[in-house]
Amino acid sequence: MSAASTFVSRCSLVVYPIDAWTGRALAGADVVVRLEGLPHKPLRTADGGFAFMDVQAAACSLTVSAPMRLASRRDVDLTALPARSPVVVAPLLPGSRLAAPPGATGLALLAVGADGKPVPDLDIYAWIEEESCVRGRLADELPAGSDKLRCASEGGRLLPGDHFILMERGGKAKERCRAGPDTGQPGLLSLEAPAMRDWRRGALLLPAAEARTDREGAATLALRGAYPQRFRVHAELALGKKRTRAEWTASGGTVTPQARIEWPAG
């Protein structure tokens, strides 16, 4: 995404709400973007963004919501955004009752406690380690602290807001990453946060995704892109200070129901 044509000197922040299933911009009057505790109202840009002007605060709390999707809430350090392109991409997770697009891949999850009651607000981070699902490979060395990488795409292009992991061949090292705003240059991917360690050329870029359980303990893990008929999904589940790991089997082109998650595990 590029909002260069919409920026003026007073633009403090441009937010792009996108659909986690498709990576496409969300539009319509029901999409709401606001800065909590601040009076600023956004202006709509020609390319689907929400632009906030003259925000004097150094940081803000951003909330984005849309029907049938889980609201996105995050703190934004405005001083850390590029002055010429202060862009934040906000993917909205699907609610459990949002119908998946035809041919979409995902997992349907349900978390309950020992008493059988739903467990809401359980955070789920999932990733895939199989080379059959690879999205690209590093085309150059990636030093720690870099916020852009060059990659040779495979199996579908990563879009702004997409989660992915960097993994050495053989899986000895992994790092969670997220694609930042579109650079406008083929093969050059921006990172929402700088790389934590050095990575060698040829490291794999593999898909990842987030989910969160709703009030009924249900969550939909949306896995964007093409996948094989059968593959394994690794996950970390967290609520407060409790964390656990899980593994599931998914099928490309369908939303696969999983056995109930009993929380806390073990």
C-alpha positions in Angstrom: 0.0 0.0 0.0 1.2 3.5 -0.7 -0.3 6.7 0.6 2.3 9.0 -0.7 -0.2 10.9 -2.8 -2.4 11.6 0.3 0.3 12.9 2.6 0.7 16.6 3.5 3.1 18.1 6.1 0.4 17.9 8.8 -0.4 14.1 8.4 0.5 12.3 11.6 -0.8 8.8 11.0 -2.5 6.8 8.2 -4.3 3.5 9.1 -5.2 0.8 6.6 -7.7 -1.7 8.0 -7.4 -5.0 6.1 -9.1 -8.4 6.1 -7.0 -11.1 7.6 -8.5 -13.7 5.2 -7.7 -11.9 1.9 -5.2 -9.1 2.8 -7.5 -6.7 1.1 -8.6 -3.3 2.4 -11.8 -3.1 4.4 -14.2 -0.4 3.3 -17.6 0.9 4.2 -19.3 3.1 6.7 -19.2 0.3 9.4 -15.4 0.3 9.5 -14.4 2.5 12.5 -10.9 3.8 13.2 -10.3 6.0 16.3 -7.6 7.2 18.6 -8.7 6.5 22.2 -8.8 9.6 24.4 -8.0 12.0 21.6 -10.5 14.2 19.7 -9.1 13.6 16.2 -11.4 12.3 13.5 -9.8 10.6 10.5 -10.1 11.7 6.9 -10.6 9.0 4.2 -7.8 8.8 1.6 -8.2 7.9 -2.0 -6.6 4.5 -1.5 -8.7 3.4 1.5 -6.7 4.7 4.4 -7.8 6.7 7.5 -5.6 9.7 7.9 -5.2 11.6 11.2 -3.9 15.1 11.0 -2.0 17.2 13.5 -1.8 14.7 16.3 0.4 16.4 19.0 0.8 13.3 21.2 4.0 11.2 20.8 2.0 8.0 21.2 -1.6 6.9 20.9 -3.9 4.0 21.5 -5.4 2.9 18.2 -8.7 0.9 17.9 -10.1 -0.4 14.6 -13.4 -2.3 14.3 -15.7 -3.7 11.7 -18.8 -6.0 11.7 -18.2 -9.7 12.2 -14.5 -9.2 13.0 -12.6 -8.9 16.3 -11.6 -5.3 17.1 -7.9 -4.5 16.8 -6.4 -2.5 19.7 -2.7 -1.4 19.7 -0.4 1.3 21.0 1.4 3.2 18.4 4.6 5.2 18.9 4.1 8.0 16.4 7.8 9.2 16.8 9.0 5.8 15.5 7.0 6.0 12.2 8.7 7.4 9.1 7.9 11.1 8.8 7.1 10.9 5.1 5.0 7.7 5.4 3.5 7.3 8.9 1.5 4.1 8.0 0.1 1.4 10.2 -1.5 -1.7 8.7 -4.3 -3.1 10.9 -5.5 -6.6 9.9 -8.8 -7.5 11.5 -9.2 -11.1 12.7 -12.4 -12.9 11.6 -15.1 -13.5 14.2 -16.1 -17.1 14.6 -19.4 -16.3 12.8 -17.8 -14.7 9.8 -18.1 -17.0 6.8 -14.8 -17.9 5.2 -14.2 -16.9 1.6 -14.6 -19.8 -0.9 -11.6 -22.1 -0.8 -10.0 -20.4 2.2 -7.8 -22.4 4.6 -8.1 -22.1 8.4 -8.9 -23.8 11.7 -12.0 -23.5 13.8 -11.1 -23.6 17.5 -13.0 -23.7 20.8 -11.4 -23.1 24.3 -13.1 -24.2 27.5 -12.0 -24.3 31.1 -12.0 -27.2 33.6 -15.6 -26.3 34.4 -16.6 -26.5 30.7 -17.2 -22.8 30.4 -15.8 -20.8 27.5 -12.4 -19.2 27.8 -12.4 -15.7 26.1 -9.4 -13.6 25.1 -7.1 -16.5 24.7 -4.3 -15.3 22.3 -3.1 -17.8 19.7 0.0 -17.4 17.5 0.3 -20.2 14.9 3.0 -20.9 12.4 4.0 -23.6 9.8 7.4 -25.1 9.4 6.9 -27.3 6.3 8.8 -26.3 3.2 5.8 -27.2 1.0 4.2 -24.0 2.5 7.1 -21.7 2.0 6.3 -18.1 0.9 9.9 -17.1 0.0 13.6 -17.3 0.7 16.0 -14.6 1.7 17.8 -13.4 -1.4 20.5 -11.5 0.6 22.0 -11.6 4.1 19.7 -10.0 6.7 21.7 -8.3 9.6 20.1 -7.8 13.0 18.4 -4.4 13.2 17.3 -4.4 9.6 13.7 -3.3 8.9 13.7 -4.5 5.2 14.6 -7.7 3.5 15.0 -9.0 0.0 13.4 -12.3 -0.8 12.6 -14.5 -3.8 8.9 -15.2 -3.5 7.5 -18.7 -3.7 4.0 -20.0 -3.1 2.3 -16.5 -2.9 3.4 -13.0 -2.1 3.4 -11.8 1.5 1.1 -8.7 1.9 1.3 -5.8 4.4 0.2 -7.0 7.8 0.9 -10.6 7.1 2.6 -12.6 9.9 5.4 -15.0 9.0 8.4 -16.7 10.5 12.0 -16.7 9.4 13.5 -20.2 9.8 16.8 -21.7 9.0 16.8 -24.8 6.9 16.3 -27.7 9.3 14.4 -25.5 11.8 17.3 -24.8 14.2 16.4 -21.1 14.5 13.1 -19.2 14.1 12.0 -15.6 14.5 8.5 -14.2 14.4 8.0 -11.3 11.9 5.3 -9.2 10.4 5.3 -7.5 7.0 5.1 -3.7 7.1 3.7 -1.3 4.5 4.3 -2.0 0.8 7.7 -0.8 -0.4 6.5 -0.5 -4.0 9.6 -2.6 -5.0 9.2 -6.2 -6.1 11.2 -8.5 -3.8 11.7 -5.9 -1.1 9.7 -6.5 2.0 9.4 -4.1 4.9 9.3 -5.4 8.5 7.0 -3.9 11.2 9.8 -4.4 13.7 13.6 -4.8 12.9 15.1 -8.3 12.8 16.3 -9.5 16.1 19.3 -11.6 14.8 21.4 -12.1 11.8 20.0 -14.3 9.0 21.8 -16.0 6.2 20.8 -16.0 2.6 18.4 -18.8 1.8 16.5 -18.7 5.1 12.8 -19.6 4.7 9.9 -17.3 5.0 6.9 -19.4 6.3 3.3 -18.3 7.0 2.0 -17.5 10.4 -1.2 -16.1 11.8 -2.9 -14.8 14.9 -6.3 -15.6 16.5 -8.1 -14.7 19.7 -11.1 -16.4 21.3 -14.4 -14.5 21.6 -16.8 -14.4 24.5 -18.0 -17.9 23.6 -14.4 -19.3 23.6 -14.5 -19.7 19.8 -11.8 -18.5 17.4 -11.1 -18.8 13.7 -7.4 -19.0 12.6 -7.3 -17.6 9.1 -4.4 -18.9 7.0 -4.2 -16.8 3.9 -2.9 -18.2 0.6 -2.5 -21.7 -0.9 -1.7 -24.8 1.1 -1.2 -28.5 0.5 -3.9 -31.1 1.2 -2.5 -31.8 4.6 0.0 -30.0 6.8 0.9 -29.4 10.5 0.3 -26.1 12.3 2.3 -25.2 15.4 0.9 -22.8 17.9 1.5 -21.0 21.2 -1.5 -20.2 23.3 -1.3 -17.5 26.0 -3.7 -16.0 28.6 -2.1 -13.7 31.2 1.1 -15.3 32.4 0.1 -18.8 31.3 1.4 -20.2 28.1 1.3 -23.6 26.3 2.1 -25.1 23.0 -0.2 -27.1 20.6 0.0 -28.8 17.2 -2.9 -29.3 14.8 -3.5 -30.8 11.4 -5.0 -28.6 8.7 -6.3 -29.1 5.2 -5.7 -26.7 2.3 -8.9 -25.1 1.0 -11.1 -25.7 4.0 -11.7 -24.5 7.6 -10.9 -27.6 9.7 -12.6 -28.0 13.1 -10.2 -29.0 15.9 -10.8 -30.8 19.2 -11.7 -28.6 22.1 -8.8 -26.8 23.8 -8.9 -27.4 27.5 -7.4 -24.4 29.4 -5.2 -24.3 31.3 -3.5 -27.2 29.5 -1.9 -29.8 31.6 
